[in-house]
Amino acid sequence: MGSNFAKDFTQCPNCGSEQRFFEELGKEIKARGLASEDWRQAYDDKQGVVMDPTKDAKLPIGSTVPAFIIITDICLDCGSVYAIHLERHNAQKNIRLPSNQGRMPPGMNNPQFS
């Protein structure tokens, strides 16, 4: 599983529905012209790196570690919360910048931009 990938899930794993609560709310906003067509609304999104934080200081600048993005939504038919998008990248350690807002450990690039 060491390589980068992205996978989307189009159906609820419990009931097979393709309707999601926050996705439908996003469609309403797009229809009103308040969001671009490629914008996506979801219940939650998480991103980060997989590493022991106690080892961060020892990791040389330029080193890479696995990084992830997880996006979830809620099924409109049965209420299940499930992943609609999973992504794996590599994040590269860089010089610490003051703009880090805590979403990633200090010194790690955002996997969406690495």
N, C-alpha and C positions, 0 to 999 in steps of 0.2 A: 504494500500500500504506500510505498515511498514516493510515488509519482503524483504530480498535481492532477486534480480532477474537479469537475463540477457536476452535480447531479440535481435535477429538479424532480419533484414528486407532484403529479397532477391530480391524484385521487386520494381520498381519505383511506388509510389502511384498514379502517374498521368497517365502513359501510360502502365505500366506493364512490361517494359523492365527489363531484368536481367543484362544488360551490363552497367558497371560504368567506368568512365574515369580513375580515379586514380588506381582503381583495375586492369585495363588493363595495365597501365604503370608498375605496380608492377609485373605483370606476365612476362613482357619483361625482367625485371631485374632478376627475378628468373630463367628464361630460359637461361640467360647468366651466371648463377652461381654466381651472385653478391649479392644474398640475400638468406637466409634460406627459406625453404618451408613453415614454419609456420609464417613468417613475413607478415604483411599486410600493404599495402599503402592505404591511404585514403586522402580525400580532407582536412579534419580538424578533430581534436580531442580535446575535452575539458574534464577536470576533476576538481572536487572541492568538497566543502562541502556546505551544505545548513544551514546557520546560520547567525544571526545578528552579524556583526563584532564588534559591540560595546559591546557585551556580552562575547567575547572571553576571556578577562582577568578574568572574574568572573567564568568561566567554570573550574571546578576542573580537575586536571590531572587524566586521566583514563576515563573521561566522553566520551560518544559516541554521534555523530550526523550523520544524513543522508549524504551520499556522492554519487557522480554520475560520470559516464563516458558517453560521447556522441561522437559518431564517425559518420561523414557525408561523402558523396561522391556525384558525379554529374552524372546524367543519360546521357548515350551516345546518346540516341535517341531523348529525348525532352529537355535536358539541365536542368532539375529540380535538385535542391540541396535538398537532403533528408537524414534523419537519417538512417544509415545502422546497427547501434548497440546502444542500450541503456542499461545501467547497473546501479543498485542501490546497495550500500553497506553501512556499517557503518564505520565511521572513528573514531579512538580513539585519544583523545588529549594526547600528550606526552610532554616531556621536549623539549623546543625549541633548535633546532640545527642550526648552522650557514650555513649548506648546503642547507637550504630552498631557492628555486629559484623563489618564488613568484607564483607558480602554485597552491598552497594551502595556506590557511591562516596559519600564524606561529603556530607551535605546533600541527598541525593536520597531522596524518599519511596519506600517499598515500593510497586510497581505494584499489588499486590493490595489495597492500602488507599487508594490515591489516587483 
